[in-house]
Amino acid sequence: MNIKAYKAVLMNPLLGYVIAFVIGFLYGISNVRGIPIAAPYVGLMAYCLLAAFQNNIHRVFSLLAYIVYGEIYVRAYGRVIPYLTTQYFIVVLLVILTIKRKNEWRFHSRSFILLLIFCLMEILDTARAVDANATRGIAMQTLTLTIAAIWGAFNFLTPSVINKLFHHIKYASLFLCGIMAHIGPSKYSLQSSYDITNGLAPVQLSAYFGFACLIFFWSVMNEKALSYKIVLNIVLLGFVCSYMLLSFSRGGLYFISILITLYFVLNLNKVRSYFVLILIIPLALSLYLYVTNETGGLIQKRYALKGSSGRDELVEIGFKLFESEPLAGVGTGNFSHEIEARKLYYGGSGAHNEFVRAAAEHGFLGIVFYWGFFACLFLEILARRGVQREYALYFFLFFCMVTVHNGLKISVQPLLMILCIATPDLIKIKSKRNVPVEMQLTAGS
């Protein structure tokens, strides 16, 4: 085999997917914990920070894919580092990028001002906290989201950077599939659990897989002709989706179903979309038959269960707290304490919904500033044109659905916020007829 042949094999994305899955499988079956897991993760963060100091934005976002998707694994197996390590890292990373890219700032969004006010209010309101540790975590997550929104408002991510990020998210998702791969049918039950996902948080895992499935879907839709890449991405879409379903957390399927439907609604004039849809239908049928057989029919019963694992009840309780304390709410981080103290809910639970938590813990001020931020951002996105508006809508809706279903707990959320805001219209380019390939969003290969 000559040098060109070797290079062709090494550059084949299929090899990368296989390697990522095998590494994940080996980690998952070895059950390694502690420093051997945390140390490489911290090293990856350090390498990413070095790339930020060098202002290498492509490398930063390539590495960020693995850091964000590795978070759920490190939280389960590398507990020698703080739970919110990735959030601390993202804040430091964006501060460094802000300093290094100050000459490239392009102010294009004002919606972050409302979120900044909410963040300051939430931090000041920690003075009323009953549980300082829990409240500190909530405030840190809000701060991370705010920093992400501010950075996005002053910076622009080129489609080439986004495509690089998506490309590596695909690999990272196969790593998580590998972690789950050796779970047997005997582990399945009617509820999502850590046993099913090999120690990974099922609700969070479902969100990670859901976003990866969307990227595979976009990759299929953005290929201009039937090719090896289309077939590969369709197969991998089904592969990752199968693990998402086997987590028994229903959120991911709901998310991608809504956004794929939205895609076809926004692209009704593209005949090719219907052709690809015909290709995906057999995939969906095969996936259904496989998952049903693998779980012995339990997956059907799981989706037939009524309710939303108590989340609908927590929403009602949250608004009861709002009604009782409409002006300033019950205070940052006090949701769980208050619902137990008032005998509204037993067993202790967070709101699992940031919109409800903002209203319950901060009253009208929470609604005005937190809800207002999303309303303003949505209007800003609608004012955009073309692919920037379309994909920003997908990022925005996915963020909102994860936030409603999961609360603000995972680092994919600030990443989604950056993608929402840092993708404005290309004002200097959109008037040109021939847009360079590197400026087109293709969702990777």
C-alpha positions as CSV (number, residue, x, y, z in Angstrom):
1,M,0.0,0.0,0.0
2,N,1.5,3.4,-1.0
3,I,1.6,6.6,1.0
4,K,-1.6,8.0,-0.7
5,A,-3.5,4.8,0.2
6,Y,-2.4,4.9,3.8
7,K,-3.4,8.6,4.0
8,A,-6.8,7.8,2.5
9,V,-7.4,5.2,5.1
10,L,-6.3,7.5,8.0
11,M,-8.4,10.4,6.7
12,N,-11.5,8.3,6.4
13,P,-13.9,9.6,9.1
14,L,-15.2,6.1,9.7
15,L,-11.9,5.2,11.2
16,G,-12.2,8.1,13.6
17,Y,-15.7,7.0,14.7
18,V,-14.5,3.4,15.2
19,I,-11.6,4.6,17.3
20,A,-13.8,6.9,19.4
21,F,-16.3,4.1,20.1
22,V,-13.6,1.6,21.0
23,I,-11.9,4.0,23.4
24,G,-15.3,4.6,25.0
25,F,-16.0,0.9,25.2
26,L,-12.7,0.2,26.8
27,Y,-13.2,2.9,29.4
28,G,-16.7,1.8,30.1
29,I,-15.9,-1.9,30.6
30,S,-12.7,-1.2,32.7
31,N,-14.6,0.8,35.3
32,V,-11.7,3.1,35.9
33,R,-12.4,5.9,38.4
34,G,-10.8,8.9,40.1
35,I,-7.5,10.5,39.1
36,P,-6.9,8.3,36.0
37,I,-10.1,9.8,34.6
38,A,-9.8,13.4,36.0
39,A,-6.2,13.9,35.0
40,P,-6.5,13.5,31.2
41,Y,-9.7,15.7,31.3
42,V,-7.9,18.5,33.2
43,G,-5.0,18.1,30.7
44,L,-7.4,18.5,27.8
45,M,-8.7,21.7,29.4
46,A,-5.1,23.0,29.8
47,Y,-4.4,22.3,26.2
48,C,-7.6,24.2,25.2
49,L,-6.6,27.2,27.3
50,L,-3.2,27.2,25.6
51,A,-5.0,27.3,22.2
52,A,-7.0,30.2,23.6
53,F,-3.8,32.1,24.6
54,Q,-2.6,31.5,21.0
55,N,-5.9,32.8,19.7
56,N,-6.4,29.6,17.7
57,I,-10.2,29.6,17.6
58,H,-10.4,26.5,15.4
59,R,-8.4,24.4,17.9
60,V,-10.3,25.8,20.9
61,F,-13.7,24.8,19.6
62,S,-12.4,21.4,18.3
63,L,-11.1,20.6,21.8
64,L,-14.2,22.1,23.4
65,A,-16.4,19.4,21.8
66,Y,-14.6,16.7,23.8
67,I,-14.5,18.8,27.0
68,V,-18.3,19.4,26.9
69,Y,-19.2,15.9,25.9
70,G,-16.7,14.4,28.3
71,E,-18.2,16.3,31.2
72,I,-21.0,13.7,31.9
73,Y,-18.4,10.9,32.0
74,V,-16.0,12.8,34.3
75,R,-18.9,13.7,36.6
76,A,-19.7,10.0,37.0
77,Y,-16.2,8.5,37.1
78,G,-13.7,11.3,37.9
79,R,-15.3,12.8,41.1
80,V,-12.0,13.9,42.5
81,I,-12.6,17.3,40.8
82,P,-15.5,19.6,41.6
83,Y,-18.9,18.9,39.9
84,L,-18.9,22.2,38.1
85,T,-15.3,22.1,36.9
86,T,-16.4,22.4,33.3
87,Q,-18.4,25.6,34.1
88,Y,-15.4,27.1,35.8
89,F,-13.3,26.2,32.8
90,I,-15.7,27.8,30.3
91,V,-15.7,31.1,32.2
92,V,-11.9,31.2,32.3
93,L,-11.7,30.1,28.6
94,L,-14.1,32.9,27.5
95,V,-12.3,35.5,29.5
96,I,-9.0,34.6,27.8
97,L,-10.7,34.6,24.4
98,T,-12.2,38.0,25.1
99,I,-8.7,39.4,25.9
100,K,-7.0,37.8,23.0
101,R,-9.7,38.7,20.5
102,K,-10.5,42.2,21.6
103,N,-9.4,43.6,18.3
104,E,-12.0,41.4,16.5
105,W,-15.0,42.3,18.6
106,R,-18.2,42.9,16.6
107,F,-21.0,44.1,18.9
108,H,-24.3,42.7,17.4
109,S,-26.6,41.8,20.2
110,R,-28.1,43.6,23.2
111,S,-30.3,40.9,24.7
112,F,-27.5,39.8,27.0
113,I,-28.1,43.0,29.1
114,L,-31.3,41.5,30.6
115,L,-29.4,38.2,31.5
116,L,-26.6,40.2,33.0
117,I,-29.0,42.0,35.3
118,F,-30.6,38.7,36.2
119,C,-27.2,37.2,37.0
120,L,-26.2,40.1,39.3
121,M,-29.6,39.9,41.0
122,E,-29.2,36.2,41.5
123,I,-25.7,36.5,43.0
124,L,-26.8,39.3,45.4
125,D,-29.9,37.2,46.4
126,T,-27.6,34.4,47.6
127,A,-27.7,36.3,50.9
128,R,-31.1,34.6,51.5
129,A,-29.8,31.1,50.7
130,V,-30.6,28.3,53.1
131,D,-28.1,25.8,51.5
132,A,-25.0,27.7,50.6
133,N,-23.4,24.9,48.6
134,A,-26.4,24.3,46.4
135,T,-27.0,28.0,45.9
136,R,-23.3,28.6,44.9
137,G,-23.7,25.9,42.2
138,I,-26.9,27.6,40.8
139,A,-25.2,31.0,40.8
140,M,-22.1,29.6,39.1
141,Q,-24.2,28.0,36.3
142,T,-26.1,31.3,35.8
143,L,-22.8,33.2,35.6
144,T,-21.4,30.7,33.0
145,L,-24.5,31.2,30.8
146,T,-24.2,35.0,31.2
147,I,-20.5,35.0,30.3
148,A,-21.4,32.9,27.2
149,A,-24.1,35.3,26.2
150,I,-21.8,38.3,26.6
151,W,-19.0,36.7,24.6
152,G,-21.4,35.7,21.8
153,A,-22.7,39.3,21.6
154,F,-19.2,40.6,20.8
155,N,-17.9,37.8,18.7
156,F,-18.7,36.0,15.5
157,L,-18.2,32.3,14.9
158,T,-17.5,31.5,11.2
159,P,-19.2,28.5,9.7
160,S,-15.8,26.9,9.4
161,V,-15.3,27.0,13.1
162,I,-18.9,25.7,13.8
163,N,-18.4,22.9,11.3
164,K,-15.1,21.9,13.0
165,L,-17.0,21.9,16.4
166,F,-19.7,19.7,14.9
167,H,-17.2,17.3,13.4
168,H,-15.7,16.6,16.8
169,I,-19.0,16.4,18.6
170,K,-19.8,13.5,16.3
171,Y,-16.6,11.7,17.5
172,A,-17.3,12.6,21.1
173,S,-20.9,11.2,20.9
174,L,-19.5,7.8,19.7
175,F,-17.2,7.8,22.8
176,L,-20.3,8.1,25.0
177,C,-22.0,5.3,23.0
178,G,-18.9,3.2,23.8
179,I,-19.3,3.8,27.5
180,M,-22.8,2.4,27.3
181,A,-22.1,-0.4,24.9
182,H,-21.7,-3.4,27.2
183,I,-25.0,-2.8,29.1
184,G,-27.1,-6.0,28.7
185,P,-30.9,-6.3,28.3
186,S,-31.3,-7.4,31.9
187,K,-30.5,-3.9,33.0
188,Y,-33.5,-2.3,31.3
189,S,-36.6,-1.2,33.3
190,L,-39.5,1.2,32.8
191,Q,-37.5,4.0,34.3
192,S,-34.3,5.7,33.2
193,S,-31.5,4.8,35.7
194,Y,-27.8,4.9,36.1
195,D,-27.7,1.1,35.7
196,I,-29.0,1.4,32.1
197,T,-26.4,4.1,31.1
198,N,-23.4,2.6,32.9
199,G,-23.3,5.3,35.5
200,L,-24.0,8.3,33.2
201,A,-26.9,10.6,34.1
202,P,-29.7,9.4,31.8
203,V,-31.5,12.8,31.4
204,Q,-28.2,14.6,30.6
205,L,-27.0,11.8,28.3
206,S,-30.2,12.0,26.4
207,A,-29.6,15.7,25.7
208,Y,-26.0,15.1,24.6
209,F,-27.1,12.3,22.2
210,G,-30.0,14.4,21.0
211,F,-27.8,17.2,19.9
212,A,-25.3,14.8,18.2
213,C,-28.2,13.2,16.3
214,L,-29.3,16.6,15.0
215,I,-25.7,17.2,13.8
216,F,-25.7,13.9,12.0
217,F,-29.1,14.8,10.5
218,W,-27.9,18.2,9.3
219,S,-24.9,16.5,7.8
220,V,-27.2,14.2,5.8
221,M,-29.4,17.1,4.7
222,N,-26.5,19.3,3.6
223,E,-24.9,16.8,1.2
224,K,-25.7,17.8,-2.4
225,A,-25.8,14.3,-3.8
226,L,-26.2,10.7,-2.8
227,S,-22.8,9.6,-1.6
228,Y,-20.7,7.6,0.9
229,K,-21.0,10.5,3.4
230,I,-24.8,10.5,3.3
231,V,-24.9,6.7,3.9
232,L,-22.3,7.0,6.7
233,N,-24.1,9.8,8.4
234,I,-27.5,8.1,8.2
235,V,-26.1,4.9,9.7
236,L,-24.4,6.9,12.5
237,L,-27.6,8.9,13.1
238,G,-29.4,5.6,13.7
239,F,-26.5,4.2,15.8
240,V,-26.3,7.2,18.2
241,C,-30.1,7.5,18.3
242,S,-30.4,3.9,19.4
243,Y,-28.2,4.6,22.4
244,M,-30.2,7.7,23.1
245,L,-33.4,5.7,23.2
246,L,-31.8,2.9,25.3
247,S,-31.1,5.5,28.0
248,F,-34.8,5.4,28.6
249,S,-34.9,9.1,29.0
250,R,-37.6,10.4,26.7
251,G,-36.3,14.0,26.3
252,G,-33.8,13.5,23.6
253,L,-36.3,11.9,21.2
254,Y,-38.8,14.7,21.8
255,F,-36.1,17.3,21.1
256,I,-34.9,15.8,17.8
257,S,-38.5,15.0,16.7
258,I,-39.5,18.6,17.1
259,L,-36.4,20.1,15.5
260,I,-36.4,17.7,12.5
261,T,-40.0,18.5,11.9
262,L,-39.1,22.2,12.1
263,Y,-36.3,21.6,9.5
264,F,-38.8,20.2,7.0
265,V,-41.3,23.0,7.7
266,L,-38.6,25.6,7.0
267,N,-37.4,23.8,3.9
268,L,-40.7,22.9,2.2
269,N,-39.4,24.4,-1.1
270,K,-36.4,22.0,-1.3
271,V,-37.4,18.9,-3.2
272,R,-34.3,17.1,-2.1
273,S,-35.5,17.2,1.5
274,Y,-38.2,14.8,0.6
275,F,-35.8,12.5,-1.1
276,V,-33.6,12.3,2.0
277,L,-36.7,11.8,4.1
278,I,-37.5,8.7,2.1
279,L,-34.0,7.4,3.0
280,I,-34.6,8.2,6.7
281,I,-38.0,6.4,7.0
282,P,-36.4,2.9,6.7
283,L,-33.8,3.9,9.2
284,A,-36.6,4.9,11.7
285,L,-38.4,1.6,11.1
286,S,-35.2,-0.4,11.6
287,L,-34.4,1.6,14.7
288,Y,-37.8,1.0,16.2
289,L,-37.6,-2.8,15.6
290,Y,-34.1,-3.0,17.0
291,V,-34.8,-1.1,20.2
292,T,-38.1,-2.9,20.8
293,N,-36.3,-6.3,20.4
294,E,-33.4,-5.2,22.5
295,T,-35.6,-4.1,25.4
296,G,-38.1,-6.9,25.1
297,G,-40.9,-4.3,24.4
298,L,-40.2,-2.2,27.5
299,I,-39.3,0.9,25.4
300,Q,-42.9,1.0,24.1
301,K,-44.3,0.8,27.7
302,R,-41.8,3.5,28.7
303,Y,-43.1,6.0,26.1
304,A,-46.7,5.0,26.9
305,L,-46.3,6.1,30.6
306,K,-48.3,9.1,31.5
307,G,-46.7,12.2,33.1
308,S,-43.2,13.6,32.8
309,S,-41.4,12.0,35.8
310,G,-42.8,14.6,38.2
311,R,-41.7,17.6,36.2
312,D,-45.3,18.7,35.4
313,E,-46.0,18.6,39.1
314,L,-42.9,20.6,39.9
315,V,-44.0,23.3,37.4
316,E,-47.3,23.7,39.2
317,I,-45.5,23.8,42.6
318,G,-43.1,26.4,41.2
319,F,-46.0,28.7,40.2
320,K,-47.5,28.2,43.6
321,L,-44.3,29.5,45.1
322,F,-44.5,32.4,42.7
323,E,-48.0,33.3,43.7
324,S,-47.1,33.2,47.4
325,E,-44.0,35.4,46.9
326,P,-44.6,37.4,43.6
327,L,-42.4,40.4,44.3
328,A,-39.0,38.9,45.1
329,G,-39.6,35.1,45.1
330,V,-38.2,32.7,47.7
331,G,-34.6,33.5,47.1
332,T,-31.7,32.0,45.0
333,G,-31.4,28.2,45.5
334,N,-34.3,28.0,48.0
335,F,-36.8,26.1,45.7
336,S,-36.0,22.7,47.1
337,H,-36.1,23.8,50.7
338,E,-39.3,25.8,50.4
339,I,-41.3,23.0,48.7
340,E,-40.4,20.7,51.5
341,A,-40.9,23.3,54.3
342,R,-44.4,24.1,52.9
343,K,-45.2,20.4,52.4
344,L,-45.8,20.9,48.7
345,Y,-43.5,18.1,47.6
346,Y,-41.6,15.3,49.5
347,G,-38.2,13.9,48.9
348,G,-36.5,17.1,47.9
349,S,-36.1,18.2,44.3
350,G,-34.9,21.1,42.2
351,A,-37.2,22.8,39.8
352,H,-35.8,20.9,36.7
353,N,-36.9,23.9,34.7
354,E,-35.0,27.2,34.8
355,F,-38.0,29.3,33.6
356,V,-40.1,28.1,36.6
357,R,-37.1,28.4,39.0
358,A,-36.5,32.0,37.9
359,A,-40.2,32.9,38.6
360,A,-40.4,31.0,41.9
361,E,-37.0,32.2,43.3
362,H,-37.1,35.8,42.0
363,G,-40.8,36.6,41.4
364,F,-41.7,39.2,38.8
365,L,-38.1,40.3,38.6
366,G,-37.1,36.8,37.5
367,I,-39.8,36.8,34.8
368,V,-38.9,40.3,33.5
369,F,-35.1,39.7,33.3
370,Y,-34.7,35.9,32.7
371,W,-37.8,35.3,30.5
372,G,-37.2,38.8,28.9
373,F,-33.7,37.8,27.8
374,F,-35.1,34.8,25.9
375,A,-37.9,36.9,24.4
376,C,-35.4,39.6,23.2
377,L,-32.9,37.0,21.9
378,F,-35.7,35.3,19.9
379,L,-36.7,38.6,18.3
380,E,-33.0,39.2,17.4
381,I,-32.8,35.8,15.8
382,L,-36.0,36.4,13.8
383,A,-34.5,39.6,12.4
384,R,-31.6,37.6,10.8
385,R,-31.7,36.2,7.3
386,G,-31.0,32.9,5.6
387,V,-29.0,30.1,7.2
388,Q,-27.9,32.2,10.2
389,R,-31.6,32.7,11.2
390,E,-32.5,29.0,10.5
391,Y,-29.7,27.4,12.5
392,A,-29.9,30.0,15.3
393,L,-33.5,29.0,15.7
394,Y,-32.5,25.4,16.0
395,F,-29.9,26.2,18.7
396,F,-32.3,28.5,20.5
397,L,-35.1,25.9,20.6
398,F,-32.8,23.1,21.6
399,F,-31.4,25.2,24.5
400,C,-34.9,26.0,25.7
401,M,-36.1,22.4,25.5
402,V,-33.1,21.2,27.4
403,T,-33.6,23.9,30.0
404,V,-37.2,23.1,30.5
405,H,-36.6,19.4,30.7
406,N,-33.3,19.3,32.5
407,G,-32.7,22.6,34.2
408,L,-29.4,24.4,33.9
409,K,-26.9,21.6,34.7
410,I,-24.7,20.8,31.7
411,S,-22.1,22.6,29.8
412,V,-23.7,21.9,26.4
413,Q,-26.1,24.7,27.4
414,P,-23.6,27.6,27.4
415,L,-22.2,26.1,24.2
416,L,-25.6,26.3,22.7
417,M,-26.0,29.9,23.9
418,I,-22.8,30.8,22.2
419,L,-24.0,29.2,19.0
420,C,-27.3,31.1,19.3
421,I,-25.8,34.5,19.7
422,A,-22.4,34.4,17.9
423,T,-24.0,33.6,14.5
424,P,-25.4,36.9,13.2
425,D,-25.9,37.8,9.6
426,L,-22.7,38.1,7.6
427,I,-23.2,41.7,6.8
428,K,-20.1,42.1,4.7
429,I,-20.7,38.9,2.7
430,K,-24.4,38.4,2.3
431,S,-24.6,40.9,-0.6
432,K,-22.1,38.9,-2.6
433,R,-23.3,36.3,-5.0
434,N,-20.4,33.8,-4.6
435,V,-20.0,33.0,-1.0
436,P,-16.8,31.0,-0.2
437,V,-17.3,27.4,0.8
438,E,-15.7,28.0,4.2
439,M,-18.5,30.5,5.0
440,Q,-21.3,27.9,4.4
441,L,-22.7,25.9,7.3
442,T,-22.5,22.3,6.4
443,A,-22.5,20.6,9.8
444,G,-19.2,18.8,9.1
445,S,-18.5,15.6,7.2
